[in-house]
């Protein structure tokens, strides 16, 4: 499974680690949903590979807020992401930010959940953005959606040994 954020925030860009801003809920939600046996820190992102998980972004340009990105950046990001997915061929691409999915793939009516579009044999799931700025989703509700993806992908719930 390849998880995909919208773009690096300024803290993430400075640290070199995905979802590094305090208040971002990606790492807690990933654990609560059963993808990882414990809550990883952003500087432990390489450990994701041991669980068959990867991480990337739609747009590589850092910004303080995703709404600073242009339509062209999203479209180009979608094109580049498609190439990355074609090369890596994960079973699932999980885009953490339905608005980013809509913009990058010109799917204005896309909703949270599995998408009809595929990239080769890779299925796509749009997730809520774990940004602390996304007040529409609680951490618990977000973890439930991530768990729906985990179950649909046939990934066993990981717990501490």
Secondary structure as GFF3:
##gff-version 3
##sequence-region A 1 161
A	DSSP	beta_strand	2	7	.	.	.	ID=ss1
A	DSSP	alpha_helix	10	15	.	.	.	ID=ss2
A	DSSP	alpha_helix	26	32	.	.	.	ID=ss3
A	DSSP	three_ten_helix	42	51	.	.	.	ID=ss4
A	DSSP	beta_strand	54	59	.	.	.	ID=ss5
A	DSSP	three_ten_helix	66	68	.	.	.	ID=ss6
A	DSSP	alpha_helix	71	88	.	.	.	ID=ss7
A	DSSP	beta_strand	92	96	.	.	.	ID=ss8
A	DSSP	alpha_helix	98	105	.	.	.	ID=ss9
A	DSSP	beta_strand	113	119	.	.	.	ID=ss10
A	DSSP	beta_strand	122	127	.	.	.	ID=ss11
A	DSSP	alpha_helix	139	152	.	.	.	ID=ss12
###
